[in-house]
Amino acid sequence: MINAVIVLADTSFALVALAPMEILQSAGTLWPVLNGEAPSPRFRVRIASSDGQAARTPYAFGLEAECGLTDIEAADIIIVPGGGAAHAILPWLRHWHGRGACVAGLCTGVSLLADSGLLNGRQATAHWSIIDSLRQRHPQICWRPEYAITEDGQMFCGTGVHAAIDLSLYLVEKFCGRELALQCARALLLKMPNHLQPGHALRPLSRPHSDPQIRETEEYLRQNMHRDISADFLAERIDMGARSFIRRFKAATGHAPGAYMQLLRMAAAKELLENDTGPISLISSRIGYSDQAFFRRLFKRHTGLTPSAYREQFGKMGSGGGMSR
């Protein structure tokens, strides 16, 4: 069981708080039940507040907490869906992040992550209404308002309701695997997030690192995966020798540039096969492989399935039941 804690603060917006509650609780439970099978919950979700009291909302009801922060004995994921003035949360967040927990701020909840210091030197985003004030208060954070979601060193940020849904599904995938995340999305009639779309700065292939030039190179590769790009070209882009660049890229990401690009293309291929009904030859060319037979062999080596078999198994799950956003 993965321990997830959702921390309520005054001014928590109900949908932003409820989306991760519902999605994490549904992982491993709702899909089996709908198919007549025994549930196998993957997350133990606890709802906490700084003092164990209900959090006030802008509406005529509060969000009840089941415990206070001091009652939490284990946390693998912490989600803060709203800001408020609950600064007692800050040392608690630093404590659990230091013990390896992933920490996510949603909407105005990003302000608490910024105040904690955990976002210093990292990429982050937030709701458009507070991004300018956050930039002034925390210039040491690399603010990316063009993104709906960011991930940087086990710190996650999301801008609003849609980002809360996408980030929750992404956390299910990150901790439990893509198949279970697809089942969860299908059961709730949600569309799986596209990690590679321009509004997401998620880097599921790379381990956390703080090398800004390599992070920029990762983003360049993500946007240009359909092109043939050499390590020499990438090194020249950032004014570095090829051998030094390869060593630095591998030290930061855990992969050589060519292997990283291959993983990036395979991740894109899986998403396209889940959501796109076009010819597999077109998908192959879209991600940079003109030789469909080579793409087929490579895809099977990475996933254990041919592209057509993967689509048959996961395509309907990834479609969100015909629902789109």
Secondary structure, DSSP 8 states (H G I E B T S, - for coil): -EEEEEEE-TT--HHHHHHHHHHHHHTTTHHHHHTT------EEEEEEESSSS-EE-SSSSEE--SEEGGG----SEEEE---TT-TTHHHHHHHHHHTT-EEEEEGGGHHHHHHHTTTTTSEE---TTTHHHHHHH-TTSEE-TT-SEEEETTEEEE-SHHHHHHHHHHHHHHHH-HHHHHHHHHHTT-----TTSTTEE--TTS-----HHHHHHHHHHHHTTTS---HHHHHHHTT--HHHHHHHHHHHHSS-HHHHHHHHHHHHHHHHHHH--S-HHHHHHHTT-S-HHHHHHHHHHHHSS-HHHHHHHHHHHHTGGG---
